[in-house]
Amino acid sequence: MMRRPQQHHHNHQDQQSRVFYELSALVLSILRSPPTPIPYSDQSPSTSRTSAAQITPAGFASLMLGISLALMLCGSVTFFIGFMLMPWVLGLVMVFYVAGVVSAISVLGKSIFCYAMSTPSSPRKDIAAHGINQGSNR
């Protein structure tokens, strides 16, 4: 039983590591070889290939700005969704809590009611007393 939560946590951690690894590989591949510009109709293809293969500092800054903006946007959207759903989650927890209390009271009331409705003498004593009376008649 203890292995499942650890295994699930380990799988989740592996998935997160794989996502970060893929994101890092994507950023590094963009930094190493930026996309080639689209040649205009008046340019010859040879002039576009002679451009530098490295990214400019302004391009690097805009790439980092775009990545950080995307991460902030995703984080804030996730926070907003969680913030909006929190009252519904708390309400559902309270409904289940009330249902549990009502169920416990019902079981308790049922056991008290069944105990009060039972006959004061148990059937085993009646059978034993009936058998003794028949035996004395013979």
Residue pairs with C-beta under 8 A, 6 or more apart in sequence:
27 63
27 67
30 55
30 63
31 55
31 60
31 63
33 53
34 53
34 54
34 55
34 59
36 48
36 49
37 48
37 51
39 45
39 48
55 63
